[in-house]
Amino acid sequence: MTENTLEKLAQLLEQDQFELIFSESGAGRGQDIRLVYLMNDAVESFLVFRDARMTGEYHAEYEGELEASLNKQGEEFVLVVKQGETVLTLFFEKMDLEVHLYEYAYTGHFWVKGYEYLRQLEYRLAILRDKYDYLGEEYCTEEEKRLAALVEFPPLNYCCYPAVPEKYIVPREDPWVPSEEAITYMKELSAECGDISLEKKLETYRKHPTKFRAKRIAAMLHKKKHAAVVDLLTRRLREATAEYPRRFLGDELERKYEKMLKMARKRQQELEEQGYKSDILREEPFTIARDSLGYKVYLMIWKEKRGDVVVEVEEYACK
């Protein structure tokens, strides 16, 4: 057990987060018990209590303040957690950090309407930044480290293109304040695309970072005139995550996924023959901490409307 894992355990307990995952045999003696650390489409990570046993009661549905203490008795560590009126005690000899990284550049969640493709970018950059902040840069590719700065770019973060309804947004400190790294990265993309007008606007924004200018640049990002910059950013994210695997959830779910994918590809071919570009995206459940979600496949169809780049979304699902 390292100082780093102890800090992560303390971080969870301070945030009143305590979600345990037991092996199929239940909370018996001498098993690995997992504590969820960070779970999103990019990563599933856990603090694992090795060869652990538990006494007392654990309430998975509990939401509220926690009281916790960690001590050592001989060769064992003893973690006592109070959930309201109930107490559980974990005995273990070792605690490790377990991390599973996944490809997330083709993840699709369509919770908020309007310029959905920009909201997908906002979501992917947000979960990337969580991975960077919670796990560290060693779990990111070199390009991901640069992309993570874009959560500090208000024209593209939740200030202008939130991917989730407002009640689910976890606010960042000073979200309307851009970072130098974020603006520099966007200027590089603009220069590579030869988008001189956007590059100039970004330089003015760098010198005078007002909310008004942020909203003006946000509006530019959905214009056909500046579509190449958004396309390049999307491509950079795909390239940065290409080495990560896709989740595998067993043969049965995989067969359902392949069936939906086949339907989406057939429709994609039809659209291509009509002159429309489209992207196939997917929504998938977690692997170890299984949730109620099943696979879904989406087709995001690119269109133009009065100079704006917009998309239509088709969903494919099977039981």
N, C-alpha and C positions, 0 to 999 in steps of 0.2 A: 504494500500500500504506500503510495507516494504522497508528497505534500499536495501535488496537483489534484489527485483524486479526492483527498480530504477537503480541499477548497471547493471542488465541485459538489460534494455532498453538503457542505455547509451552505453553498449557494442555493441548492434546491430547498433545503429546510427553511432558510430565511424567507424564501418565496412561498412557503407553505405548499410545496409540491412534493408529493410522496405517492407515486403510483408504482406498485409492485407487480411483477409478472413472475408467476410460479411455473415450475415445470408441470407436465401433465399429471404427475403423481401427487401434486398438491403441495401444501406447505408443511412437509414432513421434515425428517432429520437428514442432514448431510446432502443437501442439494444446492445447486446454484440458484440464487434468487436475484432477479434483475430489478433495478430501480430505474425507471425511465428518466433519462437526462435530457436529450434533445431529440424530438421526433418531428420531421417534416418530409417533404418529398425528396429532399436532397440527402438526408441522413437519418438513420435510426441509431441512437446511441444510448448506452446504459451503463450505470455503475453496477457491477456484478459482485454480490457477496458470495464468495466461494465457500463450498462445504458448510453451508449455513443451516441453522435451525431457528424456528420462531416459536415463541410462546405468546399467549394473549390473543387479542382479536384485531384483525385488520379489516377496515371498511373501505372497499374500493370506491364507493360512491361518496365518501366524506369530502366535503368542501368547507374549509374553515381554517382557523389558525392551528398551528402545530406547536407542541412543546417537545423538544428533543435534547438528548444528551448522549455523548459517546465516551466510553471509558474502556480501559483495558484490564482484563483479569487473567493473569498468567499469560498463556499463549493466545487467548481469545480476546476479540473486541466485542463490546456489548453496546448496541445501539437501542436506546429506549425512546419510543415515539408515542406521544399522547395525542390521540384524535378525539377532541372533546372530552367525554367522560371515559373513554376506553383507552387501554394501554397495550401496546405490543412491544415485544423485545426481540431483537435479532442478535444471535450469537454467530460470529464468523471469525475466521483466522486471516482472511485476505480479501481485499477489494480491488477489482480491476476496472478499467474503462474499456468497454467494448464498443466498437464503432463500425457501422456498415454504411458505405457511401454508395449513392445511386445516381444514375443519369437523370436529370430533371429538366433539360432544355425542351423536351417535348411534352411536358406536363400541361394539362389544360383544366382550369377551373373557371367556369363561367358564372360567377356569382353576381356580377355587376354589369349592366348593359352599357353599351356605347364605347367605341374604340377598344374593343375587347383585346385586340392584339397588343396594345400598349399596357393594358392592365395585366396581361400575362407576363410581360417583361417586368413590370413592377413587382409582381409576386415572386418571380424566379430570382430577381436580384435581392429581394427581402430575405428569402430563405437561404440564399448564398451568404448574405451578411450574417445571419444568425449562426450559420456553420462556422464562419470565420471568427465571430466574436466568442462563441461558446467553446469551440474545440481548438481554435488556433490555426495559424497559417499553414502548419504542416499537413493539414487535411484539405488544402486547396491547391489547385494547379497555379502556375505562375500567372496565367491570364485571369483566373478567378480572383486572385488577390487584387488585381487592378479593377475588375468589374465590381467587386464588393464596394468600392467607393461610391458607386452610383446611387446608393440609398441616400447619399447626401447631395443629390441633384434634384431639387424640388420640382422642376418641370416634368420629371419622370417618376418621382416617388409618390407616396400615397397622398401628398398634398394636392396633386392634380389628377392622378390616375389610380385611385385606390382599387385594389383587386377584391377587397371584401367590404361588406357594409360597415358603416362607421362604428357600430357598437362592438365590432370585433377587432378594430385597429388598436394596436399597442403603440401609443405615441412615443416618438423619439424626442429627445431634447432638442429644441430649436430646429424643427424639421424644415422650416423655410430658409435656413441658412445653408448655402451651398459650400462645399469644400473645394479647395484649390485643385485637389487630385481629380475630383469629379468633373469639373469644368475643363481641365486639361485633357482628360480622356475624351470627352465629347468633342472638343476642338480637334483632336487628332482624327476622330471618325469623320468629322465634317471635311477636314482637309483631304483625307484619303478619297472621299467621294467627290471632291471638287465643289462642295457646297459653300461657296464664298459668302453668301448672304447669311447663312446660319452661323458660320464661323465668326463673322463680324458681330452678330447679335450676341454670341456667347462671350466675346471679348468685352463688349459693353456691359454685359451682365456680370462678368467677373469684377469689373471696376465698380459697378453700381448694382449690387445684388438685391433688388427690390422685389416684393411680391408681384407687382405689376409686370415687371420684365420676365419673371418666372412663368407667369400665366401666358404671356405672349409667346415665349419659346415653346411652352407646352402645346399651344395651338398650332405652331409651325410643325411640330412633330407628326401631326396627322394629315398634313398636306402632301399631295402627290409630289410637289416640287422638292420635298425633303425626304421622300420615302426611302431613298438609297441609304441614308444614314441609319434609319431604323432597321432596314434590312441587314446592313453591315453589323449593327449591334447584335441582332438576333443570331447572325452567323457566327460572330465571335463567341457568343455564349454556347452555341452548339459545339463549336470546336473545342472550347475549354472543358466541356463535360463529356466529350466523346469516349474517353477511356473508362468511364464509370459504367458498371453493368446496369441493366434494367432489372427490376424486381422479378423474381420467379416465385410464384405462389402455388406451385403444384400443378400436376397434369390436368386436373379437371378445370381449374380456372384458366389455365393456359389455352386449352381447347376453346373455351368461350371467347377468350381474347382474340385468338386467330380467326374465329368466325366473324367477329365484329370488324376486325381489321380487313378481312376479305371484302366485306360489304362496303367499307369506306373506300378501299382502293378501287373497287368497281365504279363507284360514284365519282371518285376523283378522275378516273380515266374519261368518263362521260363529260365532266366539266372541262377537262383539258381539250377535248375535241371541240367544245364550244368556245374555247379561248379564255377560260377562267383558270387562274392559279388557285391552288388550295393547299393547306397543310393538314396533316393528320396528327392529332394530339390525343393524349390518353389521360385518364384518371384511374388510379389504382390504389388498392388498400395497402396498409403496412404489412410487413412480413412477420416479424416476431410478435409485436404487440398488435395482433389482429383486430381490426375494427369492423364495423358493419358495412363498410363500402365494398362494392364489387367493382369489377372492371367497367369502364366506359370508354368509348372511343368517340372522338369528335372530328368533324371536318370543318375547318375554318376556311371559308371561301372569300377570297379577296375581290373587292369591287371598288368602284370609284363613284363618288357622288358629289357633283359640283366642286370638283377640285380636292375633295377630301378622300383619303383612303379609308374605307370602311370594310367590315367583314360581316358575313352571315355565318351562323353556326348551326350545323346539323349534328344531332346526337345519334349514336348507334349503341344499342344495348341489347343483351339477350339474357334470358333466364337460364 
